[in-house]
Amino acid sequence: MLPPDARMLASQNIVIILCGNKKDLDADREVTFLEASRFAQENELMFLETSALTGENVEEAFVQCARKILNKIESGELDPERMGSGIQYGDAALRQLRSPRRAQPQGTQECGC
């Protein structure tokens, strides 16, 4: 079981991702995908296997974290305006994210992140 320190010291809504690195060295693995996946699920963590050598899933780890954080902002679970939430807007132009996404007109494509 994961120590509760991060959630106790930061926020119950913290987004944590477990990255199993060195995916390219499958023959040398010490933890199976299933073991790591179960651990992540039991501890409410996101999970990806990555390879710094090949770059596989490295960017995806950041994209998934960002997407999850944005979803929590949109659902109201996280509030960048609240001190101690662990997140904040970096640029005034980004504050438009506060308002819920509006339906896109037919024919335009919305970013999936």
VODOLUM-975982 format. One line per 4 residues: their letters; for each residue x, y, z of N, C-alpha, C. Coordinates in nm, 4 decimals, always signed. Each point is the difference from the previous one (the first is absolute). Example, Ala and Ser with C-alpha at 12.3 -4.5 7.8 and 13.67 -1.06 7.14 Angstrom:
<nodes>
AS = +1.3190/-0.5690/+0.7800/-0.0890/+0.1190/+0.0000/+0.0900/+0.1200/+0.0000 ~ -0.0350/+0.1050/-0.0720/+0.0820/+0.1190/+0.0060/-0.0770/+0.1090/+0.0730
</nodes>
This chain:
<nodes>
MLPP = +0.0841/-0.1188/+0.0000/-0.0841/+0.1188/+0.0000/+0.0878/+0.1240/+0.0000 ~ -0.0398/+0.1001/-0.0747/+0.0725/+0.1253/-0.0108/-0.0149/+0.0802/+0.1290 ~ +0.1104/+0.0543/+0.0522/-0.0137/+0.0867/+0.1177/-0.0896/+0.1185/-0.0343 ~ -0.0851/+0.0404/+0.0918/-0.0953/+0.1079/-0.0283/+0.0617/+0.1393/+0.0033
DARM = +0.1322/+0.0092/+0.0154/+0.0653/+0.1293/+0.0174/-0.0358/+0.1025/-0.1068 ~ +0.0096/-0.0356/-0.1268/-0.0238/+0.0971/-0.1072/-0.1421/+0.0545/+0.0061 ~ -0.0960/-0.0870/+0.0195/-0.1393/+0.0456/+0.0031/-0.0295/+0.0775/+0.1283 ~ +0.0658/-0.0361/+0.1090/-0.0219/+0.0712/+0.1266/+0.0686/+0.1370/-0.0016
LASQ = +0.1194/+0.0059/-0.0583/+0.0761/+0.1243/+0.0016/-0.0368/+0.0945/-0.1137 ~ -0.0506/-0.0529/-0.1088/-0.0321/+0.0855/-0.1142/-0.1501/+0.0217/-0.0077 ~ -0.0695/-0.0943/-0.0567/-0.1431/+0.0132/-0.0220/-0.0571/-0.1381/-0.0259 ~ -0.1217/-0.0221/+0.0410/-0.0662/-0.1273/-0.0295/-0.0200/-0.0152/-0.1503
NIVI = -0.0022/+0.1107/-0.0712/-0.0227/-0.0015/-0.1446/+0.1285/+0.0008/-0.0810 ~ +0.1129/-0.0278/+0.0645/+0.1280/-0.0004/-0.0696/-0.0017/-0.1039/-0.1121 ~ +0.0652/+0.0329/-0.1087/+0.0115/-0.0924/-0.1126/+0.1393/-0.0619/+0.0061 ~ +0.0042/-0.1320/+0.0110/+0.1271/-0.0714/+0.0098/+0.0057/-0.1034/-0.1107
ILCG = +0.1126/-0.0027/-0.0690/+0.0194/-0.1001/-0.1044/+0.1219/-0.0852/+0.0344 ~ -0.0158/-0.1286/-0.0123/+0.1081/-0.0955/+0.0207/+0.0553/-0.0346/-0.1369 ~ +0.1287/+0.0314/-0.0220/+0.0634/-0.0301/-0.1283/+0.0995/-0.1128/+0.0199 ~ -0.0250/-0.1114/-0.0653/+0.0969/-0.1093/-0.0020/+0.0952/+0.0280/-0.1144
NKKD = +0.1253/+0.0323/+0.0308/+0.0965/+0.0381/-0.1016/+0.0749/-0.1231/-0.0514 ~ +0.0760/+0.0211/-0.1048/+0.0806/-0.1032/-0.0649/-0.0852/-0.1085/-0.0653 ~ -0.1102/+0.0430/-0.0576/-0.0890/-0.0924/-0.0703/+0.0741/-0.0737/-0.1109 ~ +0.1051/+0.0617/-0.0524/+0.0783/-0.0597/-0.1071/+0.0844/-0.1193/+0.0468
LDAD = +0.0161/-0.0167/+0.1313/+0.0781/-0.1117/+0.0547/-0.0924/-0.1055/+0.0592 ~ -0.0956/-0.0439/-0.0778/-0.1031/-0.0930/+0.0459/+0.0592/-0.1279/+0.0607 ~ +0.1080/-0.0493/-0.0550/+0.0603/-0.1249/+0.0490/+0.0584/+0.0160/+0.1406 ~ +0.0326/+0.1223/+0.0388/+0.0609/+0.0245/+0.1316/-0.0987/+0.0478/+0.1053
REVT = -0.1279/-0.0058/-0.0302/-0.0991/+0.0566/+0.0911/-0.0056/-0.0783/+0.1312 ~ -0.0241/+0.0751/+0.1085/-0.0133/-0.0597/+0.1327/-0.1442/+0.0024/+0.0482 ~ -0.0813/+0.0851/-0.0595/-0.1413/+0.0123/+0.0357/-0.0811/-0.0196/-0.1277 ~ -0.0965/-0.0885/+0.0025/-0.0808/-0.0219/-0.1193/-0.0949/+0.1173/-0.0213
FLEA = -0.0469/+0.0120/-0.1228/-0.0983/+0.1037/-0.0313/-0.1222/-0.0170/+0.0889 ~ -0.0443/-0.1230/+0.0168/-0.1195/-0.0277/+0.0801/+0.0197/+0.0418/+0.1460 ~ +0.1168/-0.0298/+0.0578/+0.0272/+0.0398/+0.1386/-0.0037/+0.1524/+0.0155 ~ +0.0661/+0.0682/-0.0910/+0.0049/+0.1465/+0.0071/-0.1382/+0.0594/-0.0229
SRFA = -0.0721/-0.0571/-0.0948/-0.1344/+0.0481/-0.0303/-0.0937/-0.0181/+0.1189 ~ +0.0080/-0.1148/+0.0639/-0.0821/-0.0243/+0.1200/+0.0347/+0.0963/+0.1120 ~ +0.1314/+0.0194/+0.0225/+0.0442/+0.0927/+0.1039/-0.0564/+0.1391/-0.0260 ~ +0.0100/+0.0442/-0.1252/-0.0508/+0.1326/-0.0356/-0.1505/+0.0080/+0.0237
QENE = -0.0722/-0.1020/-0.0397/-0.1454/-0.0005/+0.0170/-0.0385/-0.0003/+0.1477 ~ +0.0673/-0.0805/+0.0811/-0.0290/-0.0070/+0.1435/+0.0263/+0.1315/+0.0703 ~ +0.0946/+0.0772/-0.0524/+0.0388/+0.1260/+0.0624/-0.0505/+0.1230/-0.0746 ~ -0.0942/-0.0230/-0.0919/-0.0618/+0.1080/-0.0767/+0.1035/+0.0878/-0.0697
LMFL = +0.0923/-0.0653/-0.0700/+0.1041/+0.0680/-0.0755/-0.0223/-0.0232/-0.1481 ~ +0.0406/+0.0947/-0.0803/+0.0046/-0.0226/-0.1435/+0.1253/-0.0840/-0.0242 ~ +0.0023/-0.0795/-0.1056/+0.1162/-0.0855/-0.0245/+0.0325/-0.0083/-0.1479 ~ +0.1277/+0.0155/-0.0302/+0.0521/-0.0174/-0.1350/+0.1383/-0.0614/+0.0093
ETSA = +0.0318/-0.0838/-0.0955/+0.1375/-0.0460/-0.0130/+0.0659/+0.0886/-0.1044 ~ +0.1216/+0.0445/+0.0284/+0.0694/+0.0937/-0.0869/+0.1399/-0.0499/-0.0327 ~ +0.0610/+0.0625/-0.0985/+0.1398/-0.0248/-0.0327/+0.0658/+0.1332/-0.0291 ~ +0.0947/+0.0360/+0.0836/+0.0740/+0.1233/-0.0247/+0.0898/-0.0172/-0.1226
LTGE = +0.0452/-0.1223/-0.0249/+0.0868/-0.0261/-0.1141/-0.0717/+0.0227/-0.1323 ~ -0.1184/-0.0578/-0.0145/-0.0745/+0.0123/-0.1260/-0.0975/+0.1176/+0.0012 ~ -0.0312/+0.0520/+0.1180/-0.0961/+0.1091/+0.0130/-0.1443/-0.0484/+0.0082 ~ -0.0202/-0.1305/-0.0031/-0.1352/-0.0557/+0.0023/-0.0741/+0.0397/+0.1273
NVEE = -0.1166/+0.0593/-0.0161/-0.0923/+0.0411/+0.1061/+0.0521/+0.1098/+0.0922 ~ +0.1165/+0.0572/-0.0294/+0.0521/+0.1064/+0.0866/-0.0895/+0.1236/-0.0112 ~ -0.0240/+0.0455/-0.1204/-0.0879/+0.1156/-0.0182/-0.1423/-0.0339/+0.0441 ~ -0.0443/-0.1214/-0.0288/-0.1351/-0.0438/+0.0359/-0.0232/+0.0099/+0.1512
AFVQ = +0.1023/-0.0265/+0.0795/-0.0133/+0.0105/+0.1459/-0.0370/+0.1430/+0.0397 ~ +0.0666/+0.0969/-0.0595/-0.0295/+0.1399/+0.0303/-0.1374/+0.0402/-0.0527 ~ -0.0337/-0.0464/-0.1192/-0.1288/+0.0335/-0.0601/-0.1140/-0.0561/+0.0850 ~ +0.0128/-0.1258/+0.0429/-0.1057/-0.0605/+0.0817/-0.0158/+0.0718/+0.1336
CARK = +0.1130/+0.0375/+0.0625/-0.0072/+0.0742/+0.1266/-0.0690/+0.1344/-0.0211 ~ +0.0404/+0.0715/-0.1024/-0.0590/+0.1308/-0.0276/-0.1493/-0.0128/-0.0277 ~ -0.0373/-0.1021/-0.0765/-0.1414/-0.0212/-0.0331/-0.0804/-0.0282/+0.1268 ~ +0.0553/-0.0824/+0.0893/-0.0701/-0.0334/+0.1236/-0.0150/+0.1232/+0.0894
ILNK = +0.1040/+0.0810/+0.0072/-0.0062/+0.1236/+0.0789/-0.1059/+0.0937/-0.0578 ~ +0.0002/+0.0158/-0.1316/-0.0993/+0.0862/-0.0649/-0.1412/-0.0507/+0.0256 ~ -0.0207/-0.1309/-0.0076/-0.1318/-0.0568/+0.0291/-0.0426/+0.0304/+0.1429 ~ +0.0944/-0.0052/+0.0940/-0.0321/+0.0292/+0.1397/-0.0313/+0.1483/+0.0197
IESG = +0.0649/+0.0857/-0.0768/-0.0313/+0.1432/+0.0070/-0.1412/+0.0226/-0.0539 ~ -0.0292/-0.0602/-0.1149/-0.1310/+0.0198/-0.0617/-0.1133/-0.0572/+0.0842 ~ +0.0263/-0.1075/+0.0735/-0.1041/-0.0605/+0.0831/-0.0129/+0.0697/+0.1351 ~ +0.0945/+0.0901/+0.0311/-0.0047/+0.0712/+0.1274/+0.0749/-0.0694/+0.1126
ELDP = +0.0599/-0.1151/-0.0267/+0.0770/-0.0699/+0.1035/+0.1249/+0.0780/+0.0375 ~ +0.0591/+0.0691/-0.0970/+0.1164/+0.0843/+0.0233/-0.0349/+0.1425/-0.0392 ~ +0.0475/+0.0960/+0.0799/-0.0271/+0.1402/-0.0269/+0.1309/+0.0782/+0.0031 ~ +0.0503/+0.0410/-0.1159/+0.1253/+0.0747/-0.0050/-0.0050/+0.1328/+0.0747
ERMG = -0.1192/+0.0517/+0.0261/-0.0150/+0.1267/+0.0721/+0.0161/-0.0193/+0.1510 ~ -0.0160/-0.1249/+0.0477/+0.0060/-0.0273/+0.1434/+0.1443/-0.0221/+0.0444 ~ +0.0433/+0.0758/+0.0963/+0.1337/-0.0142/+0.0546/+0.0140/-0.1401/+0.0592 ~ +0.1095/-0.0642/-0.0287/+0.0240/-0.1326/+0.0549/-0.0558/-0.1132/-0.0856
SGIQ = -0.0551/+0.0333/-0.1166/-0.0553/-0.1047/-0.0860/+0.1102/-0.0785/-0.0697 ~ +0.1204/+0.0576/-0.0035/+0.1116/-0.0673/-0.0638/+0.0178/+0.0367/-0.1458 ~ -0.0937/+0.0778/-0.0536/+0.0113/+0.0444/-0.1386/-0.0319/+0.1482/-0.0066 ~ +0.0494/+0.0642/-0.1040/-0.0313/+0.1406/-0.0199/+0.0151/+0.0327/-0.1474
YGDA = -0.0655/+0.1054/-0.0430/+0.0135/+0.0452/-0.1370/+0.1333/+0.0701/-0.0131 ~ +0.0696/-0.0254/-0.1096/+0.1291/+0.0640/-0.0209/-0.0102/+0.1288/-0.0787 ~ -0.1031/+0.0144/-0.0794/-0.0128/+0.1148/-0.0887/-0.1462/+0.0440/+0.0012 ~ -0.0222/+0.1286/+0.0059/-0.1378/+0.0510/+0.0052/-0.0820/-0.0482/-0.1194
ALRQ = +0.0634/-0.0191/-0.1145/-0.0725/-0.0459/-0.1192/-0.0551/-0.1414/+0.0201 ~ +0.0612/-0.0773/+0.0880/-0.0450/-0.1364/+0.0239/-0.1204/-0.0071/+0.0923 ~ -0.0347/+0.1073/+0.0621/-0.1116/-0.0011/+0.0946/-0.1337/-0.0278/-0.0660 ~ -0.0058/+0.0092/-0.1317/-0.1238/-0.0330/-0.0711/-0.0373/-0.1459/+0.0210
LRSP = +0.0944/-0.0833/+0.0435/-0.0285/-0.1411/+0.0271/-0.0993/-0.0168/+0.1135 ~ -0.0137/+0.1024/+0.0832/-0.0930/-0.0070/+0.1127/-0.1416/-0.0256/-0.0454 ~ -0.0359/+0.0617/-0.1115/-0.1373/-0.0166/-0.0470/-0.0113/-0.1350/-0.0696 ~ -0.1149/-0.0675/+0.0166/-0.0173/-0.1310/-0.0628/+0.0171/+0.0090/-0.1508
RRAQ = +0.0458/-0.1086/-0.0573/+0.0159/-0.0033/-0.1454/-0.1345/+0.0185/-0.0665 ~ -0.0007/+0.0815/-0.1011/-0.1228/+0.0224/-0.0755/-0.0048/-0.0992/-0.1153 ~ -0.1200/-0.0313/-0.0434/-0.0157/-0.0901/-0.1140/+0.0645/+0.0646/-0.1220 ~ +0.0787/-0.0777/-0.0717/+0.0660/+0.0505/-0.1200/-0.0983/+0.0007/-0.1166
PQGT = +0.0042/+0.1051/-0.0829/-0.0859/+0.0014/-0.1183/+0.0351/-0.1175/-0.0907 ~ -0.0984/-0.0454/-0.0743/+0.0166/-0.1138/-0.0901/+0.1156/+0.0294/-0.0957 ~ +0.0882/-0.0976/-0.0194/+0.1078/+0.0164/-0.0955/+0.1312/+0.0436/+0.0634 ~ -0.0024/+0.0522/+0.1226/+0.1251/+0.0360/+0.0662/+0.0387/-0.1115/+0.0944
QECG = +0.1275/-0.0131/+0.0186/+0.0487/-0.1088/+0.0829/+0.0586/+0.0563/+0.1281 ~ -0.0361/-0.0606/+0.1119/+0.0496/+0.0428/+0.1302/+0.1221/-0.0819/+0.0372 ~ +0.0956/+0.0626/+0.0634/+0.1178/-0.0712/+0.0471/-0.0421/-0.1068/+0.1002 ~ +0.0600/-0.1186/-0.0051/-0.0372/-0.1100/+0.0881/+0.0738/-0.0002/+0.1318
C = +0.0854/+0.0976/+0.0244/+0.0769/-0.0032/+0.1253/-0.0642/+0.0754/+0.1114
</nodes>
